[in-house]
Amino acid sequence: MASAEQQASTNGTVEQFDVIVIGAGVIGLYQLYRLRKMGLSVRLYEDGSGVG
């Protein structure tokens, strides 16, 4: 897997994640759970106001 990078606009630091999940629906949350259980660093993004 390619490493994903995100630059924080406030202080110029770069955060690195193994995986970025788009969408906090049922599948996105399950992927987050499984990937973290595998020891990967994961960031989840959701555009809406709720999850699930």
N, C-alpha and C positions, 0 to 999 in steps of 0.2 A: 504494500500500500504506500502511496506517496504521502509524505507529510504535508499537512496544510498549515499555513501561517496566517496570522491575523495581526495587523499592526494597530495597537491602541492609539487613538487620536489624542488622548490626553497627555501622555508622557513619552511617546515615541518608542515604547518597548514593543517587542515582537513576541507574541505567544505562539507556541507550536502545539499542534494536535495531531494525533495519528489519524483521526477520522472526524469529519464534520457531518452531522445528521441534520437534514432539512425537514422540518415538520414534526410537531409534537403530538401527532395522533397516536393511535394504538400501536401501529407498526414502528413509528419513530421512537416511541418510548421503549418498546421491546428491544429495538436495536441498541439504544443507549444502554439498557440493562445488560444485554449480552456482551457488547463490546467492552464495557467497563469490567465485567466479570472476567474477560480475557486479559485484563491488565492494560488495555489501551487507553490513551488519553483522548477524551471525546468532548466535543462541544455540540450542543443541540440548539438550533434556531427555530423559532416559531413566530410567524407574522401576526397571528390572531391573539386575542386576549386570554384564551383558555387552552387547556391541554386535554388530551384524551379523546 
